[in-house]
Every structure is written in structure tokens, then in C-alpha cells.
Amino acid sequence: MDYSELADWQKRAADWARDYHAGLRDRPVRPDIAPGDFLARIEAPVPEAPEPIEAIFDDFTRLVPDAMTHWQHPRFFAYFPANAAPASMLAEQLANAMSAQAMLWQTAPAANEMEDLVIRWLRDALGLPADFTGTIHDSATTATFSAVTTMRELALSHQGITKGLSGAPRLRIYASAQTHSSVDKAVRLSGIGQDNLVKVPTIPDHPTWSMDADALEAMIRADIQAGMKPAGVVLCVGGTSIGACDDIGACIKVAHSHGLTVHVDAAWAGSAMICEEFRALWAGIEAADSIVFNPHKWLGAQFDCAVQFLRDPAPQIGAMGLRPEYLKTQGGDEVVNYNEWTLPLGRRFRALKLWFLLRSEGLSGLRTRIRNHVAWANDAARAIAALPGFAITTPPILSLFTFRFKDDEATATLLDRVNRDGRIYLTQTSHQGQFVIRVTVGQFACTRDDVMMIPTILSEMSQGL
Ligand SMILES: *Cc1c(COP(=O)(O)O)cnc(C)c1O
């Protein structure tokens, strides 16, 4: 295949994508296949001779879609949404055509300066103060890893990056048990170690399962007494399991009184903060040092796209940045080279899809979708609560809630039945030792009817259980 053929094939790919999207409601959300089934269909020796693109394309349409879980399906209510608004997909196609490396200003000036603009747009859209700046990562995991590594270096006066951690004081990071496993991964890989991630208890009966700020204070003091060195606090807004939100204002106050940096993980819920009425869930956020949210979840930027806001980028650049001779930019220090803010050197042109998304949907369009999702999740939760044998275990926080049917065993059997049926897709979590089913409403393509199929299908599938 050469470049002269590309446009024709891209048109065919676009036609295929149109039909794929139009037909999603008729597909099961999850494929009915067992591990290894798909591989058995494509297993072959590495190709020695070139094959016509026609054959490869046909194999794709024949084999791949039926073996995929359809994240753009309007009745995908599992995990978290991964919306890809059409404008963001189009932007990806254009970025793909240029396939530039946005590692330095001079390797992709437009990508670099557009990143600056869309970060400010999003900062303002979320109601954050004007002194936040930021950058785009691939994932929240990378952003949280960067934030925790920065906490390590601040605590070690930037000696860890050169001298390593042997002989260094024992560092401590604090988070509630509701934070995402990406925080555990960050402490493991930053060399701080899992045993030094202190899980601070949540307040019993708190409406959003906040970390107990008094317990945080006591645990920091106890660690200092024991000769350890507190390094930072990771808070959550919209935890993945049940949507837990820490009392950001109270916890930051404790952290800052000990000189500790605070990173807030709002990977899923951050998108909702474009709506002023939801900002009470992160009251006090203006004092955070670092915040991550994923426009690739609820906001509609095609995967992947994680935004990290930073009050002061200098400590993170100090921890993550390296400038060997071959990466020096002529023109000196006035330009921002975003690779110094992040883990990988090579960077995709992700700002383009945010620029397309925000302009084509407008904040008003995005707000309407998010408000609908929250309202419909509440409607669905009420309908489920009214079904015999069902109980809401955690009420909706934004558009995420959990429920149970009778006991653990019946709930697990029901979940399996529902997902085998394929019309909707739900996943599970554990809450207070119980097996519960999660519902997250957030697909751009979903309607209220799609959401209200959840109680209908649950009622049907629970018969005889
Ligand atoms: C999804 C999610 C993550 C992980 O995000 P990635 O971008 O996949 O790394 C982390 N924290 C929370 C709260 C999430 O919802």
C-alpha cells in the first residue's frame, strides 16, 4: 500500500465506521467469546510476502468487531464511559495524518501552543483559578505517577533523582481506601513502596465517603514521631468504586499545615465540574497543588487524553525533566517543552481533539449531556429500588450508583446473566464487604430509554433467582 491509495481506504474506513456506529444498538455490548477464541481465528506465521490491503481490511471487518466489547455502545454502563465525540475522532484522523512528535516546542509548534490554550480553556471551564497551568498525559495513571514522584523529590530536596532512595528517609504518602489503584501503582513504581501508602479511614456515614481529615492529621503526626517523612496526600473526587469524594477543603488544610503537596484524582468526575451545581463535590479544590481529570472519559475526547493541572509546574519539571544536548531548543528558555512535564519523551498531538471537541460541542452542549446523564442515573436508581429483592447500596454520586439483589451469590448470578444477555453491560465492585453491581451512566449516544432498560432487564433477569 502506498500513500496514493490511502485516501480511498480512509473513505472506506469512514463508511465502515458510520455503519458500525449506526448498528451498535443491535450488537451485544460484550462479545460472546471465550479467551483464545479470537487468537485461534487469526493465528498465522509472520507474513513474508506483502498482502493486498483489501484482504487485510476484509479480515478486519469479518473478524475484529465481533470480538470486541463496544465502548461506544449506548447501553455500556460498565466501568466508566470512554466517550469519543465525532469531532474528536475527526481531529485524531488529522493528527494521525501528520503523525508529529510533540515532545519539544520546535518539533510541533502548533501542538505545543494549542496545548497551552486548551489547558486554559479547560481550567476556566472547570472553574479553577487562573494561576493553574497544566499538561496533557496519556492516562490518569501517568499523571498520578508524575505527581507522586514529584512529592518524593520535594520531600528529598530533589536528591532522589540523582542519589536514589537507599539511605533516604522513609517517605509516606496518604490516601483513603477509596482512591484508585493507580495511586498504589504510583507509590510502588516511584520507589516509595506500597507499605508507605497510608490508607486513611473514611468518615463512617459520610454522604460521599470522605477521608477523615482528623485521622489524616493524627496519622501524619504519628509518622513524624516515628521518624518517618510524610511526602504528600492523594485525594479523590469520584472514586472508581462508588464515586467517593473526599472533603477536599478540610483534607488540604491538614496537608498544607504540614507542608505536604496535594494531588487530586478526579479522573472520571472532573468532567462534571463544567456544571457549576456539581462543584460542591470538590469544594476547596482551588488550594490543590495538582489535579488530574480524563477528558477521555465523560467529556468526549477520544481515548487517550488525561489533563493534569498544576499550580506550579517547577517541582514536577524538576522531578521529570531532563535536557540532554540533543533535546536543547534553540531560542533558549522562553518556550515550554512539555516532555519535561511528563514521563514519555515522545508525545502525541492530543490538544487537537480537545480543540475540536470544545469548539464543536461548546460547553453548553457538553453540560446538557452530563446533566441528562445524572438525571437519568437517578431515575434508574429509583426504578431499581422499587423492584422486589433489590436494594440501592450506594445512591448516585453524579451518575454512578451501586445496588444488590438479595445476597452476594444472587447478585453475582444476576450480573452474569445480564452480561451474557448482552443488551446492557454492568460491572461489579465490593462495598463494605458485599458484592455489589455498579451502574455508570455517561455514554454520549445513550438516551433516557436506553438507561431505563436497566431496571427492565434487571426485573426480567432476576426472575426465578
Ligand atoms: C479511570 C480512573 C483512573 C485511571 O485512569 P487511566 O487514565 O486509565 O489511567 C484513575 N482514577 C480514577 C478515579 C478513575 O476513574
The ligand as an SDF file (V2000), in Angstrom:
LIG
                    3D

 15 15  0  0  0  0  0  0  0  0999 V2000
  -10.2920    5.7440   35.3730 C   0  0  0  0  0  0  0  0  0  0  0  0
   -9.6830    6.2070   36.6130 C   0  0  0  0  0  0  0  0  0  0  0  0
   -8.2950    6.1330   36.8060 C   0  0  0  0  0  0  0  0  0  0  0  0
   -7.3620    5.5010   35.8130 C   0  0  0  0  0  0  0  0  0  0  0  0
   -7.3490    6.2180   34.6460 O   0  0  0  0  0  0  0  0  0  0  0  0
   -6.3710    5.8590   33.4390 P   0  0  0  0  0  0  0  0  0  0  0  0
   -6.4270    7.0890   32.6030 O   0  0  0  0  0  0  0  0  0  0  0  0
   -6.9580    4.6710   32.7730 O   0  0  0  0  0  0  0  0  0  0  0  0
   -5.0300    5.5860   33.9760 O   0  0  0  0  0  0  0  0  0  0  0  0
   -7.7790    6.6590   37.9730 C   0  0  0  0  0  0  0  0  0  0  0  0
   -8.5720    7.2090   38.9100 N   0  0  0  0  0  0  0  0  0  0  0  0
   -9.9090    7.2760   38.7610 C   0  0  0  0  0  0  0  0  0  0  0  0
  -10.7450    7.9000   39.8260 C   0  0  0  0  0  0  0  0  0  0  0  0
  -10.5130    6.7780   37.6100 C   0  0  0  0  0  0  0  0  0  0  0  0
  -11.8420    6.8660   37.4530 O   0  0  0  0  0  0  0  0  0  0  0  0
  1  2  1  0
  2  3  1  0
  2 14  2  0
  3  4  1  0
  3 10  2  0
  4  5  1  0
  5  6  1  0
  6  7  2  0
  6  8  1  0
  6  9  1  0
 10 11  1  0
 11 12  2  0
 12 13  1  0
 12 14  1  0
 14 15  1  0
M  END
$$$$
